[in-house]
Amino acid sequence: MTVTPSLCRICPNGCAILVEHDDDGKVVRVDGDRDNPVYHGYSCTKGRAQPELLRHPERLLHSLKRQPDGSFAPIPVERAMDEIAVRLGRILDEHGPRAIAGYSGTYTITSPITGQLHTSLLRELGTPMSFNSSMIDKPGKPIAKAMHGSWMAPQMGYDDPDVGLLVGLNPFVAYQGFPLGHPGAWLREQQARGFKLIVIDPRRSDVARRAFLHLQVRPGQDAAVLASMARLILAEQLADAEFLDEHVAGVDALRAAVEPFTVELVAARADVDPDDLVLAARTFAASRRGYAQAGTGPNMHGRGTLCEYLVLVLDTLCGHWPRAGRRVRNPGTLMPRRPAKAQARSPWQAYGFGEQLRVRGLTDTVAGLPTTALPEEILQPGEGQVRALLSMNGNPAVAFPDQLLTHRALETLELLVQIDPWMSATARLADYVIAPLMPLEVAGTSYFTDAHLLIGNGYGPVDAYAQVTASVAAAPAGSDLIEEWELYYGLAQRLGLALDLAGHRLDMATKPMTDTLLAMLHSGGRVSLDEVRQHPHGALFPDENIVVEPADLGWAGRFDIGNIDMMRDIADVSAESLPPAFDNLGRPVFRLICRRMTHVMNSACNIGVTNRGRGHNPAFMHPDDRGALGLRRGDTVEIRSATAAIIAVVQDDPNLRRGTLSMAHGFGGAPDRDGDLRSIGSPTSRLVGVTDHWERYSGQPRMSDIPVVVSPHKPA
C-alpha cells in the first residue's frame, strides 16, 4: 500500500489528508495529515468516508439518458454531449439565448475550473440566465457589502482577535466563523490568550457552550439584537471615534434609525437577560481587534441583508479594520496579490441593474440573479421563458425553496442536464445525467482557500497557505466518466464556441490537460504552482514585507453605515410585533429553524458510513415540547406550514429554545418518495413558498424561522 498526501474537496474546509491506496489506485483509507501546518491531522467524517463514496454501489459509473417511458439507460458520454449540443442549438435557434439557463451549486468548490467554464459557456451562448447556490442561503453577504463599502486591505478577522461575535453560526459544523483548519484547536489557543467569544443563537450549540457569552434569542430577532448593540455602542461613546471621523459616513442616520432599539425593549423581544445584551455590546466594543460573522440562520430568516449589514456596521463602529503599517499575514497565495491600503472603498450598486427578470420585479445583483425565481421563470410562458437548464454541482430539486413548485418547473423543461455522481432528486428529473469523476480521481488545488479572502471578514485561513494535489485514485474499472469541466468544453466544441478560463482563451481544437488548465487558473499567483508542488503536504507562504500601506493622498472613499435601504429595513423591524404563539385553532405554533449536520454536505455524503444507519433528517425538538404534544422519541410527525406539509422523525435536543424546531436543509426527495424519509430524510424546502416574506433585493424568501404546526402523523 502507498500513502499519498492530498487535499480534501468534500467541503469548504479543504482539509489536508493522507490517502492510502494500492498500486492500481484503489483507495482504502483516508486520514488527516499531521504533517500539515494548518490542519495538523484534522479531518471530518465526510472526508474520511471517501473510500466508501468512491466505491459505493449507487455511484453512477456511466452517464444516463431518460427513455420515453421515464426510465434511464446508459449512454456513452461523447454521444450524450452530441445529443445535448443538438438540443441546445435547436432551443437557441427557436427561442433565443435567454431560453437557456445555468445553475452552479455548492460543490463548485470541488472544481473551480468547471465553475469558470460553466460561466464562460453561458456567456458565449449569449444568455444572462446564470444562477448560483449562494443566492439561496447567503445572498445578503455580498449585497450588504456593496451597500456598506469595503476595506481595501485584507481582513483583520482571525489575526489574534480579542473578541469575536457569531450570529447563528457553528464553526464546528459549518467551518465558517473560525479560520480554515482545526476549529476546536484554534478556539482553545485563542481563549488561552484571552479571546472572548459571543454567540447569538436560539440553540445552545457546541460552540455556544464554549463561548464567553451566549444570547439564546428568539428566532428572527437577530437584526433587533444587532441594532440594539449598535445603539448602545453609540450611546455610550464606545465606538472608534477617530476611525469614524476619517473613514465613515452615515453615523447620524444610523443613530436615528437604531434609537427605538433600547436594551429593555429588545431584551424583552428576544427574551434574553438585558444585562447580557449590555455585556455583549460592551465586550465587543472594548477591543479594536475583533470580528463579527453571521451564518445561515440569520441569512435565511427574511432579513438576511439587514443582518449582514449590521454585522459590518458593528465591525466598522469598533474600528475592526487593519491600519497602515500592520503586517498582512494572509495576502493570498495562488491568486494574484492585491494592493493593501488603509482606506475604504465607497459603496457600489448592490441590486437593480443588469437582467430584469419577468417575475416580482427582480433584477441582477452583486450576488447574482435571484435563484429562487428560476422555477417561476421556467413556468411562466411567453418571450424569454427558460426551456433548458444546465445544472452542475448542486441539487435544485431539494435545495430551492417551494419544492413542489420547483419539482413542477424541472419536469416541464425541454432539456435538463444534471452533472451528478448519484441519482439525486434532481437527477431523477433530468433528461441527461452526466456521471463525473470524483475529487480524489482528479488533480486539484487549494484555490478556494484563497478565494475565501474575497468573501469578507471572518473567512479563510489565518496565514497564507496553499496545497496542490495530483489525482490519487483511479477511475473504476469499466466506467465511462469525465471531469466535470469536460462537459462544458465538449458542448462548446460541438456548438462552435470558444471558452475562456481566468482570462485565457482555450484551444478549442485540442482538448487541454487538467494540469494545463490549473496553470491557467493560477497564472499570476503570488506563489507559483511549481513552488507549491515542492510541498506535497501543503505549506505556509508568508512574506514579512507585505504590510498595509497608507491611504492614497486625497482619497475620499468612505463606508456608509446609514444606507437608505437598510435604514428603512431597520424601521420595518422596529414596527414588527412578536408572532402569535398559537394558531386560530389554539394549536402551538413552532418556529422551524435551520441547522447543519457534520455527516453531510447539504444533500451529499448521506451514506451508511457517515450517517451510521440514520439517513433521515430529524425534527429536533426540546424534550419538554415533545412531551407536551404526547410524542415519543422516534415518532413520525406532520409538520405543516402555510405552504405545505412534510413528515419527519422527532428527536430530542435539550439545547433548543422551547417553541422551536430545528432541521437541516437539503434532505429528502420528490413527494412520491416521502415513504423513504427514514433513509433519505424530509425536504424542509417544501415548507417554504417563494413569495413568503421575500426580500426585495435578492428574492430570497424566509427559509428559516418558519411558523409551523406539529401533530402526530396519521398515515392515510
N, C-alpha and C positions, 0 to 999 in steps of 0.2 A: 504494500500500500504506500501511497505517496501523500504527503500533507503539503498543500499549496496555499499560501496567503491569498486572500481575495477580498472582495468588497460586497457586502450585502446590499441588495436593491429591492428589498421587500417593503420597506417603509422609509420615511424621510430621515430617520436617524442615521442611516448609511453606515452601519457598524462594520468594523474590520473583523474578518472571520478567517478561520483556518478550515480548509476543505480537504477531507480525507477521501481519496479516490484510488481506484485501481488503474492499471496501465491502459485499460480500454475506456477510461473516462467515466466509469460508473461511480457516482458519489455515494458514500456510505455514512458519512458523518460530517456535521458542521458544528464548530465551536467558536467562541470568541477568541480573538488573538491577543494574548497577554503581552506580546512584544510591541503592540501598537501604542503610540504615545498619547492618544486621545481616548481610546475606548478601554484600554487596559484589561482586555478579556471580556468586556461586557457584550452581551447579545441577548436577544429576546426569543421567546418560544417560536415565533413565526420564522425568524431567520434560521434557527436550529432545525426547523422542520423541513428544510428544503430538500433533503434526500427523499422524504416521503412525497413531497409535492412533485418532484421530478418524475417519479415512477408511479404516481397514483393511478389506479385503474380507470378513473374517469377523465384523466387528462386526454385532450384531443391530440392525436398524432397525425391527423390528416385534415385538411380543410373540408368543409361540408357545403352542400348546396341543397336548398329546400326543394322538395319534389312537389308535383301538382297535388298530391294527396296530403301535403303538410309534413310528411316525414323528411328526413335528411339522408343524403347519400354522400360518400366520399367523392371528392373531385380533386384532380391534380391542381396544385396551387397555380401553376402557369396558365392552365385552362381557365381557372376561376378568374384570374386577372384579365384574360382575354374577354370573357363574357361581361365582367363588371365594367370594363372600359367601353364596350359597345353600348351597354345600357346607359352609362353616364353620358356618352356622346349623344345618344338619342334624346335624353331628357334635356341636355344642354341646348340642342338644336330646336326642340319643340317648345321649351318653356323658359329658356334663358338661364343665366348663371345663378340667379337667386333661388332657383328651384333645388339647388344642391347645397346641403349644409354639412358641417363637420362638428364633431364633438370629441374633445380630449378629456379623459378622466384623470383621476388622481395618480394612476400608475404611469403617467407620463414621466414620473421621476425615474423609472427604470430605464428610459431611453430618451435622452434629450435630443438625439439625432432624429428619432421618429417624430417628436413634437415639432421640431422645426420644419421637417419635410412635409408633415401634415399641413402646417400653416402655409408653406410655400405652394403646395398643390392647390389649395383653396384659392390662394391669391392668383395663381396662374389661370385657374378656371374663371376667375373674374367674379367670384361670389363673396359677398361680405358676411355670409351667414356662418361665422365661426364661433362656436360656443365652448365653454370650459367648465370644469367642476368647481373652480374657486368661486364662481358666481352662485353656487348652491349653498355653500356653508360659510364663506367669509368674504363676500364682496365688499363689506364695509371697510376692510383694511386699506386697499388702495384708494377707494373713493374718499375716505376720511383724510388720508394723507394728502391727497390733492387739494382738499378744502383747507387743510391746516398749513400746508407747506412742509418742506423737508430740510434737514440739516445737511450741509454739503461736506460732511466728513463722516467716516464710518461711526456706527453707533457706539455709545458707551456701554450699554447693556450689561454684558457679563464680565467686564473688566473690573474685578474686585469691587462689586457693588456693596454698599452698606445697607440698602433696603430694596426689596422687590415687592411688586403688587401683581397678583394673579387673579383674574376675574373669570370664573367659570372655566378653569383650566387645570388639568392634572398632568404635569410633565412626565410622571412615571408611566403613563399610558400613551399620551398624545405625542411625547417627545418634542414639545414646544413649551416655551416658558423657562426652561433651563437650557444651557448650551448643549449642542450635539455631543454625544459621548455617554458617560455613565451618570444618569441624572441623580441617583442617590448619593454617589460619591462626591459629586460637585456640591450638593446641598450640605453634606456633612462638613466639607472643607470650608465652605463659606460661613456656616454657622459657628464653626470653631474660631473664626476671626471676627465674629460679632454681627454677621449679616442677619437682618430681621426680615422675615417673610410674612407678608399679609395676604390672606386668601379670602376672596369673596365668592361664596358658592353655597347653593341650597343643600349640597351634600357634603358631609364631613369625609372627604376623600382621604386617601392615604397621604397625599401631600398636605392637605389641610390639617391633619392630625400632627404633622411635624412643623407647623407654622408657628411663628411668634404670636399671631393673632388670626382668628378665623371668624368672619362675619357670616353666619349661616342665614342668609337673607331669604325672603320670599322670592320665588321665581318671578322674573320680569321686573325686578326693582333695581337692577344693576345701574341703569342710567341715573335714577334718582340718587342712589348712594354716591356715585361718582360726582354728580353735580353738587351734592352736599359737601363732599370733601373739598371740591374746588372753592365753594363758598367760604368754608371755614379757613382755608389757607389764605384767601384774600382778606377776610375779615380780621384775622389775627396777624396779618402782615408777615406771614411765613414764607411768602414767595421770594424768589431771587430777583429783587428789585432792579439791580444793575443789569441783569440779563434781559428783563422785560423792557427796560428803557432802550436798550441797544438793538434788540432783535425782534420785538413782538408788537403787533397791533391788535386792537380789538379788546383790550383789557376792560374798558368801561362797559362795552356791550355785554361781555361775559358776566361782569359783576352784576349788572342789572338782571340778566337772564336767570342767574342762579340764586338771586335774593330770596325767592319763596322757599328754597330747599333748606330750611332750618334743620338743625340736628334733631330737635324734638319731633318735628313733623315727619322727617324721613325715617328716623328710628322707629316710629310707630308704623309707618307704611311698610317698611322692610322687616319689621318685627325683630329688631336687634337692640341690644343694650346701647343707649345713647352714649355712654362713656366709652364703649368700644369703638363707636363710629368716630368720636373725637380722637381717640388714641390712634386710630388708623390714619387719619388725616395728619396729625401732628408728627407721627413717626415717619410717614412718607416724605413730609416736607423738611424733616430735620437734617437730611443729608443731601448734598449736591451730587452724590454718586449713587445712582439707583436707576430703576426702570420699572415700567408697568406693561402688562400684556394681557389681552383678552382672548378667550378661547371660543370654541364653537358655540357653547351655550348662549352667551350674550350676543353673539353674532347671528344667531338663528331665532331670536325671540321677537323679531319685528322691528327692533330699534338698533340693528347691528351697526349701521354707520354712525349713529349718535354715540353709542358706547365706545367704538373705536376712536372717534373724535375726542371724547372726553378723556380717554386714556392718554392720547397725545397731549391734550391740554394740561393734564396733571404733570406729565414729564416736563413740559415747557415752563409751567409756573415754577417748578422747583429747579429749573436750570440743569436738567439731566442730559446735557449735550456736551461733548468734549470740546475744550477750548484750545486756542492756539498754543503750540509748544508741547501738547500732550502726545506721547507716543501712540501710534496706531498699531495695536497688537495684531489686528487681523485686516490687512489691506487687500485680502483675496490672494489666491494662488494661481489657479488655472485660468482665471479670467483677467482681462487687461486691468492694470492698476488705474484707478480713478484719482484725480486730484482731491486732496483732503483739505478743506478750508473751513475756518471757523466763521461761517456765515449761513444765513437762512435763505433758502430759495422760496420766493413768494408763491402762494397757491396758484394752481393752474386749473383749467376747466375739468371738472370731475365727471360730468354727465351732460346729456342734452346735445350731443354732437354726433356726426357720422350717420350710420344707418338708422333710419326711422323704422321701427317695427310696426306691423299692422295692428297690433293689439295693445290696448291700455296706454297708448301714447309713449311707449318706452323707446329708448334710444341706446346708442352705444355709450359705453362708459370707459373710464381708465382701467376698469377690471375686466372689460369685455362686454359682449352682448348679454342681455338678461337671459340666462339659460332656462329659467323657469317658464319663459314664454315660448320656448321651442315647440312643445306639443300643440299650443294654440296656433302657431304658425303653420304647422303641418295640417291641422284640421280645418282651418279657415280657408274656404275656396276663394278663387279669384287670382288676379295677377300677382305674382310673387309667391304663390303657395309653395312651401317646401315639399318636394316629392322624393328626394333621395337623401340619405344620411350615411356618412362615413363615421363610424364610431370606434374610437380606439381607447384602450387603457381605462375603461370605465364600464358602468353597468346602469345605463339610464332607466331601465325598467324598474329598478328599486331605489335608485338614488334621487330621481326627480320627485318633487312634491306632486301630490294628486296622482297617485299611482294608477288609478282607474282611467283617468284622462290620458296619462302618458301611454298606458298599455294600448288604448284605443288608437292613439296617434301613431304609434310604432307599427301597429297592424295595418294601417291604411297606406303606409309608404309604398311607392312603386319600387323602391330599392333601398334595402337596409343591409349594410355591410358591417359586420362586427369582428374586430380582431380580438380573439379570446382563446386562452388555453383550456377553457371549460365550457360546458353548455350552461352558461349563466342564464338568468331570466331574460336578458336582452338577446343572447344568442338564440334562444328558443323562438324568438320572433323574427330572426334575421332571414334574409334571402341567401346570404353567403356568410359563413363563419370561417375566417382565416385563422388557422392554427399556427401560433408563433413559437419560436424558441423561447426558453425561459432564462432568467437573468444569469445563472451560473453557466449557461451554454453560450453566452456572448461576452465579448470584451466590453469594458466599461470604465468610467472614471468617477471621481467624486465631484462631478460638475455641479450637482445640486447643493453640495456643501457650500460652495462659493455662492451659488445663486441665492441661497438663504439671506445673504447680506443685503440683497436688493429689496427684500420684503419690508424690513423695518426693524425698529428696536426690539431686542429680545429674540432674535433668530440667529442661527448659525453657531459655529464653534467659537471658543474664546480666542484661539490663536490661528494663524494662517496654517492650513493643513491641506494635504492632498494625498490621493492614492489612485493608482491605475491598476487594473486587473485584466489579464487575458481571459479568454474563455477557459473554464476549468472542467466542465462536464461535456461529454459527447452527446450529440443528439441521439435519441432512442433508435435502436436498430429498426430498419424498415419504415421509418417515419418520413413524412414529406412536410418539413417545417421550414419557415423562413424567419429572418429577423423582421420585426415589425416595420422598420423603415423601408424594407424591400418592397412592400406592397405599394407605397406611395411612389417609389422610383419606378416600379413596373407599370403602374397606371399612367404616370406622366409619359413614359416612353411610348406607350400604346396610343396616347392621346396627342402625341406630338408636342408635348410641353417640356419646358426646361425648368429645373428646380434650383433653388439657392439654399445654401447652408452657411450660416454665420458670415454672410457677405460674399461667399464664394459660389460661382456658377458651376454646377456639376456637369461632368462629361456625360451626356445622355446617350452616347453610342456604346460606351463600355462601362458596365456596372462597376463602381468603385468597391474596394475592400473597406470593411468597417474601420480598420486602423487608419486608412486614408481620411475617412470622414471624421474620426476623432481628432486627427491632426488639424483638420479644417476648423472644427468646433472650438479648439483651444489655441488656435493661432493668435499670437499677440498676448498670450497669457504672461503674467509676471514671472512665472516659473514654467519652463518648458516641460512638455510631456516626457522627453528623454531624461531630464533630470529627475522627475518624479519616479520614473521607471527604475531608477537606481535604488529605490527604497521599496521593495516589494511588500513590506509590512505597513506602508504608509509612513509619513514623516511630517514634522513641523518645518515650515519655511519662513522663519522670522526675518525681519530687516529692521535693525535697531535705528536706522537712519530715517525711517518714514515717520514723520510727525505731522500733526495738524498745523497747517500754515495759517498765518493771519488772514483776515478778510481782505478782499481786494479794496484798493483805495477808492472811496466813493461808492462802495456797494450799498444799494438801497433795499435789498430784499428783506422781507420780514415775515415771520409766522403770523397767521391770523387766528386768534383764539375767539373771535367774535363773528364767525361766518354766519351770514344771514339765514341760510337754510337750517343750520344747526341751532341757532338761537330760536327759530320758530319751532323746531322739534323739541327743544327744552321746554318751551311754553306749553306745548301739547302734553308733555309728560306731567308738567305741573298741574294741568287741568284734569288729569285722569283720576278716576276713583278706583278703589280696590275691586277686583272682580267678585261676583257673588260666590258664596261658599256652597250654595245649594241650587239645583235647577228648579224649574217650575213644578216638578213633581215631588220636591222635597228630598231628592237624592243628592248625596255629597258630590261636589264637582272637584275632581283632582286636577292637578296641573302636571301634564306629561312633559318631562324634561329629557334632553338627550344626554348620552354618555358614550364613552368609548370603552372597548374591552381589549385586553392585551393580546388575546389569541387570534384576533382578526385584524385585517386592514380594510375597513369599510366592509365590502361584501366578499373579500378574498380571504383565503387561508383557513376557511372554516372546515377543517378536516379532522378526523379522529385523533391524530397525534397532537393537535393544538387544542381542540375543544374537549378532549378526554371523554368522548361519547355524549357530550351535551351540546348539540349543534343548534339548539334553539336560542332565541333572543328573549331572555327572561324579562318579565314585567316586575322590576324591583319595587318593593313597597315596604314601608315601615311595618314591623310586626303588629303594632297596635292597630293600624289601619286595616291590615288584613284580618285581624281578629274581629274588629267591629263589623266587617262585612260577612262574617261567618265563613271565611275561606281558610283552607289549609294550604300549607306549602306544597307546591307542585300541582295545585288545581289549575284548570284552564278557566280563563275568564274572558268575557267580551269587553273590549274597550271601545267605547263609541264616542266619536267627536261629532261636530255639526256636519262633517263631510261624509264620513263612512265609519265602518267598524272593522276591527280585527280581533282575532282570537290569540291569546298569549298565555304563557305559563307563569304563575305567580312565584316569586322568590323573595325571601326576606332581605332587607337591607336596613339595619337599625341606624345607619349613618345618614339616612334621608330625613329631611323635614317631614313631619306629618302633613298629609294632604297632597303629597307629591307622588308621582310615579316616575321611574327612570328606566329608559330603554335605549338601546343602541340603534343607530341608523344603518341602512344598507342590507338588512336581512330579508328573507322571505322570497316569494315568487309571485306568479300570477294567481288570480283568485282560484283557479282550478287546482292549485297546489296548497291551498290552505290546510288540508288534512295532513300535510307533511311538516307542520310547524315545529314538531319536536326535533326534526333533523335539519331544516333549513331556516327556521325562525319565522318571525312575524314582521310584516312590512309596515313600519310606522309611517312611511311616506304616504300610505293610503289614507291616513287620518288628516292630511293637510290639503286644503284647497288652494289653488294657485292665486285666488283673489282673497284669501284670508289675511286681513291686516297686512297687505303687501306694501313694501317700501317703494316710494316713488322714484328713487334713484336707480335701484338695481332690479326692481320687480320681484325681489325675494319675499315670499310670504312668511308668516310666522310658522316656523318649523320646530320650535321648542316652546315650552310654556303653553302647551295646547290644552284647553279645557276639555276634559273627558269625563265620562261616567263609566264606572266599573261595576259589572254584575257577573254572577256566576254564569258560565257558559252552559247553555242547554242545547245540545245537538239536535238538529232538525230530524 
